[in-house]
């Protein structure tokens, strides 16, 4: 059974090609929502190969994308009203930007697809349009030498493709800029929230149980009181790292994401301190500052993989410095919190 985004097949000089819809269906929208919440995200892909939008002929443009379905969907929607070819590379279900960094959206795979689908017989020109975010993985001169096709780098955002085509396949300076506005950061927050998986339940439950310990034995009342506060503090730290830091990213001081996460956590810790309380003793309060800071700092640092602000070398350098500090800080905080139970 064919996917519902395929309308029919189109006969071409190189064989039948699937003709896809440019309009998203309700199922596409629902699947997009699910994948934003990390549901089925690792297997959200389409079959690599050649596709058609509208009724393209030998003069139609060829646009390259990844086989991550969300990348595929955004491209076909951007091509609405056009007659074009879509060449989908096998990126193992990874989006263009990440796949280019990993090498799956690269020169070798693009060369293979151009030859395998006999594009020289399909079109009368020798131009192929690659998304700008895939440029790091594609060597234009090697593609030309290996296939005879000239690589043209398209705009950063798929929604600019229509204007890009109207301007004769030339991108304006605005089309080359990589923006990361609030609305784009908010789209990524659901995936960040689900990052912890079962730890979101396991760790708070463990703190809740341990909170009942004291010198006089085990107290269910203490478990409810101190354990409830522990659960609140843990979720506050998670919220700081996964939601507050990404949302307020440009406005939180300092360059390092780990430090931004630390600031977010301590800001929320201060709010808790002056409202419901952060602890019963100085030892417990300091312990929670260390625990919350470590958790939020680590989660915020994880957001570097989604941001346009960072480079691979910068991320590796930050992790080398920050990760040991996060582990030591959180570990000391946990030890201090356990000690506070017996004070």
C-alpha positions as CSV (number, residue, x, y, z in Angstrom):
1,X,0.0,0.0,0.0
2,X,1.4,3.4,-1.1
3,X,1.7,6.3,1.4
4,X,-1.2,8.7,1.1
5,X,1.1,11.6,0.2
6,X,1.7,9.8,-3.2
7,X,-1.0,10.7,-5.8
8,X,0.0,8.5,-8.7
9,X,2.9,7.6,-10.9
10,X,4.4,9.7,-13.7
11,X,6.0,8.0,-16.8
12,X,9.4,9.4,-17.5
13,X,12.4,8.5,-19.8
14,X,14.0,6.8,-16.8
15,X,10.9,4.8,-15.7
16,X,7.8,5.5,-13.5
17,X,8.3,8.1,-10.8
18,X,6.0,8.6,-7.8
19,X,4.0,11.8,-8.0
20,X,3.5,13.3,-4.6
21,X,1.0,15.8,-3.2
22,X,2.3,19.3,-2.2
23,X,-0.6,19.7,0.3
24,X,-0.3,18.2,3.7
25,X,-3.1,15.8,4.8
26,X,-4.5,15.5,8.3
27,X,-2.3,12.5,8.8
28,X,0.8,14.5,7.9
29,X,-0.2,17.2,10.4
30,X,-0.8,14.6,13.1
31,X,2.4,12.8,12.5
32,X,4.3,16.1,12.6
33,X,2.8,16.8,16.0
34,X,3.8,13.4,17.2
35,X,7.4,13.6,15.9
36,X,7.7,17.0,17.6
37,X,7.0,15.2,20.8
38,X,9.6,12.6,20.0
39,X,7.0,9.9,19.2
40,X,8.3,7.7,16.4
41,X,11.0,10.3,15.5
42,X,13.8,7.8,15.0
43,X,11.8,6.0,12.2
44,X,10.1,9.0,10.6
45,X,11.4,8.6,7.1
46,X,10.4,8.2,3.4
47,X,11.9,5.9,0.8
48,X,15.0,7.5,-0.8
49,X,14.7,8.0,-4.5
50,X,13.2,10.3,-7.2
51,X,9.8,12.0,-6.8
52,X,7.7,14.4,-8.9
53,X,5.7,17.4,-7.9
54,X,3.1,18.4,-10.4
55,X,4.0,17.4,-14.0
56,X,7.7,18.1,-14.4
57,X,9.4,17.7,-17.8
58,X,13.0,17.8,-19.0
59,X,13.3,21.6,-18.1
60,X,12.1,21.2,-14.5
61,X,14.3,22.0,-11.6
62,X,15.7,19.2,-9.3
63,X,15.6,19.8,-5.6
64,X,17.6,17.6,-3.2
65,X,16.4,16.7,0.3
66,X,16.9,14.1,3.1
67,X,14.6,11.1,3.7
68,X,13.6,12.4,7.1
69,X,9.9,12.8,6.4
70,X,9.7,16.3,8.0
71,X,12.4,17.6,5.7
72,X,10.6,15.9,2.8
73,X,7.3,17.3,3.8
74,X,8.5,20.9,4.1
75,X,10.1,20.7,0.7
76,X,7.0,19.3,-1.1
77,X,4.9,21.9,0.6
78,X,7.3,24.7,-0.5
79,X,7.0,23.4,-4.1
80,X,3.3,23.9,-4.2
81,X,2.1,25.1,-7.6
82,X,5.4,24.2,-9.3
83,X,6.5,21.4,-11.6
84,X,9.6,20.0,-10.1
85,X,11.7,16.9,-9.3
86,X,12.6,15.9,-5.8
87,X,15.7,13.8,-5.3
88,X,15.6,12.2,-1.8
89,X,18.9,11.0,-0.4
90,X,19.3,8.1,2.1
91,X,20.2,10.0,5.3
92,X,19.0,7.2,7.6
93,X,16.0,9.2,8.6
94,X,18.1,12.2,9.7
95,X,17.3,15.8,8.7
96,X,19.5,17.7,6.1
97,X,21.5,19.8,8.6
98,X,22.4,16.9,11.0
99,X,22.9,14.4,8.2
100,X,25.3,16.8,6.4
101,X,27.4,17.0,9.6
102,X,27.3,13.2,10.0
103,X,28.2,12.6,6.3
104,X,25.0,10.8,5.2
105,X,23.9,13.9,3.3
106,X,27.1,14.1,1.3
107,X,29.0,14.0,-1.9
108,X,29.1,10.2,-2.1
109,X,25.3,9.7,-1.6
110,X,24.4,12.5,-4.0
111,X,26.7,11.2,-6.7
112,X,25.2,7.8,-6.3
113,X,21.6,9.0,-6.6
114,X,22.3,11.2,-9.6
115,X,23.7,8.3,-11.4
116,X,21.3,5.6,-10.1
117,X,18.2,7.7,-11.2
118,X,19.9,8.7,-14.5
119,X,19.2,12.3,-14.1
120,X,21.2,13.2,-17.2
121,X,18.5,11.4,-19.2
122,X,15.7,12.9,-17.2
123,X,16.5,16.6,-17.7
124,X,18.0,18.7,-20.5
125,X,20.0,20.9,-18.1
126,X,22.8,20.0,-15.6
127,X,21.7,21.9,-12.5
128,X,20.8,20.4,-9.2
129,X,19.6,22.4,-6.2
130,X,20.9,21.5,-2.8
131,X,19.7,23.1,0.5
132,X,22.1,25.5,2.0
133,X,22.2,23.7,5.3
134,X,23.5,20.6,3.4
135,X,26.4,22.5,1.9
136,X,28.9,21.3,4.6
137,X,28.4,17.7,3.4
138,X,28.5,18.3,-0.3
139,X,31.6,19.1,-2.4
140,X,30.2,20.9,-5.5
141,X,33.4,20.4,-7.6
142,X,33.4,16.7,-6.9
143,X,29.8,16.4,-7.9
144,X,30.5,18.2,-11.2
145,X,33.6,16.0,-11.9
146,X,31.7,12.8,-11.1
147,X,28.3,13.5,-12.7
148,X,28.5,16.6,-14.8
149,X,25.9,18.4,-12.7
150,X,26.4,21.9,-11.3
151,X,25.4,22.2,-7.6
152,X,23.3,25.3,-6.8
153,X,22.8,26.0,-3.1
154,X,19.2,27.0,-2.3
155,X,18.0,29.1,0.5
156,X,18.2,28.3,4.2
157,X,14.4,28.1,4.6
158,X,12.2,26.0,2.3
159,X,9.5,28.6,2.3
160,X,11.9,30.9,0.4
161,X,12.2,28.5,-2.5
162,X,9.4,30.1,-4.5
163,X,11.1,33.5,-4.5
164,X,14.4,31.8,-5.1
165,X,13.1,30.3,-8.3
166,X,11.5,33.5,-9.4
167,X,14.8,35.3,-9.0
168,X,16.5,32.9,-11.4
169,X,17.9,30.5,-8.8
170,X,19.6,33.3,-7.0
171,X,19.4,33.8,-3.2
172,X,19.1,37.2,-1.7
173,X,21.3,38.0,1.4
174,X,18.2,37.5,3.6
175,X,17.8,34.0,2.2
176,X,21.3,33.1,3.3
177,X,20.8,34.2,6.9
178,X,20.2,31.5,9.5
179,X,17.7,32.9,12.0
180,X,16.6,31.1,15.2
181,X,13.6,33.0,16.4
182,X,11.4,32.2,19.4
183,X,8.8,30.3,17.4
184,X,11.5,28.0,16.0
185,X,13.0,27.4,19.5
186,X,9.5,26.6,20.9
187,X,9.0,24.0,18.2
188,X,12.1,22.1,19.5
189,X,11.1,22.3,23.2
190,X,8.8,19.2,23.2
191,X,11.7,17.0,22.0
192,X,13.9,18.5,24.8
193,X,11.2,17.8,27.4
194,X,11.0,14.1,26.4
195,X,14.8,13.8,26.4
196,X,14.9,12.3,29.9
197,X,12.6,9.5,29.2
198,X,11.8,7.2,32.1
199,X,14.3,9.1,34.3
200,X,11.6,11.8,34.6
201,X,9.6,9.3,36.7
202,X,12.4,7.1,38.2
203,X,14.6,9.9,39.7
204,X,11.8,11.9,41.4
205,X,10.3,8.6,42.7
206,X,13.7,7.7,44.2
207,X,14.1,11.1,45.9
208,X,10.5,10.8,47.2
209,X,11.3,7.4,48.8
210,X,14.6,8.5,50.3
211,X,13.1,11.7,51.7
212,X,11.5,9.6,54.5
213,X,14.8,8.6,56.0
214,X,15.9,10.2,59.3
215,X,17.9,9.4,62.4
216,X,14.7,8.1,64.1
217,X,14.0,5.7,61.3
218,X,11.6,6.0,58.3
219,X,8.8,8.5,58.3
220,X,5.9,8.5,55.8
221,X,5.1,12.0,56.7
222,X,8.6,13.2,56.0
223,X,8.5,11.3,52.6
224,X,5.4,13.2,51.7
225,X,6.6,16.6,52.9
226,X,10.3,16.6,52.0
227,X,9.8,14.2,49.1
228,X,7.1,16.4,47.6
229,X,9.4,19.3,47.8
230,X,12.2,17.3,46.2
231,X,10.0,16.3,43.3
232,X,9.0,19.9,42.8
233,X,12.6,21.0,42.8
234,X,13.6,18.3,40.3
235,X,10.9,19.2,37.9
236,X,11.7,22.8,38.3
237,X,15.3,22.1,37.3
238,X,14.1,20.1,34.3
239,X,11.8,22.9,33.3
240,X,14.7,25.4,33.6
241,X,16.9,23.4,31.3
242,X,14.4,22.1,28.8
243,X,12.0,25.1,28.5
244,X,13.2,28.3,30.1
245,X,16.7,28.2,28.6
246,X,15.7,27.4,25.0
247,X,12.9,29.9,25.1
248,X,15.0,32.8,26.6
249,X,18.2,31.7,24.9
250,X,19.3,35.1,23.4
251,X,18.5,37.1,26.5
252,X,20.2,34.9,29.1
253,X,23.7,36.2,29.8
254,X,26.9,34.4,28.8
255,X,27.8,32.4,25.7
256,X,28.0,28.9,27.0
257,X,24.7,27.0,27.1
258,X,25.7,25.2,30.2
259,X,26.1,28.5,32.0
260,X,22.8,29.7,30.6
261,X,21.1,26.6,32.1
262,X,22.8,27.2,35.4
263,X,21.4,30.8,35.5
264,X,17.9,29.6,34.6
265,X,18.0,27.0,37.4
266,X,19.2,29.3,40.0
267,X,16.7,32.0,39.0
268,X,13.8,29.4,39.5
269,X,15.5,28.2,42.7
270,X,15.4,31.7,44.0
271,X,11.7,31.9,43.1
272,X,11.0,28.7,45.0
273,X,13.1,29.9,48.0
274,X,10.9,33.0,48.4
275,X,7.6,31.2,47.8
276,X,7.3,27.5,48.9
277,X,10.8,27.2,50.2
278,X,13.9,25.3,48.9
279,X,14.9,23.5,52.0
280,X,14.8,23.4,55.8
281,X,18.5,24.0,56.4
282,X,21.4,25.8,54.8
283,X,22.9,22.4,53.9
284,X,19.7,21.4,52.1
285,X,19.3,24.7,50.3
286,X,22.9,24.7,49.0
287,X,22.5,21.0,48.0
288,X,19.5,21.8,45.9
289,X,21.3,24.7,44.3
290,X,24.0,22.2,43.2
291,X,21.5,19.5,42.1
292,X,19.2,21.9,40.2
293,X,22.2,23.7,38.6
294,X,23.8,20.5,37.5
295,X,20.6,19.1,35.9
296,X,19.5,22.3,34.2
297,X,23.1,23.1,33.0
298,X,23.4,19.6,31.4
299,X,20.0,19.8,29.7
300,X,20.6,23.3,28.4
301,X,24.0,22.1,27.0
302,X,22.1,19.3,25.2
303,X,20.2,22.0,23.3
304,X,23.4,23.0,21.4
305,X,22.6,20.2,19.0
306,X,19.4,22.1,18.0
307,X,20.8,25.6,17.9
308,X,22.2,27.6,15.0
309,X,24.5,29.4,17.5
310,X,27.1,26.8,17.9
311,X,29.8,24.9,16.1
312,X,31.0,21.3,16.6
313,X,34.4,22.4,17.9
314,X,32.7,24.8,20.3
315,X,30.3,22.2,21.6
316,X,33.1,19.7,22.2
317,X,35.2,22.3,24.0
318,X,32.2,23.2,26.2
319,X,31.4,19.6,27.0
320,X,35.0,18.9,28.0
321,X,34.9,21.7,30.6
322,X,31.2,21.6,31.7
323,X,30.4,17.9,31.9
324,X,32.8,17.1,34.7
325,X,31.7,20.2,36.6
326,X,28.0,19.2,36.2
327,X,28.7,15.7,37.5
328,X,30.7,16.8,40.5
329,X,28.3,19.6,41.4
330,X,25.2,17.3,41.2
331,X,27.0,14.5,43.0
332,X,28.0,16.9,45.9
333,X,24.5,18.2,45.9
334,X,23.0,14.7,46.2
335,X,25.4,13.8,49.0
336,X,24.6,17.0,50.8
337,X,20.9,16.4,50.5
338,X,21.2,12.9,51.9
339,X,23.2,14.3,54.8
340,X,20.5,17.0,55.4
341,X,18.0,14.2,56.0
342,X,19.8,13.2,59.2
343,X,20.5,16.7,60.6
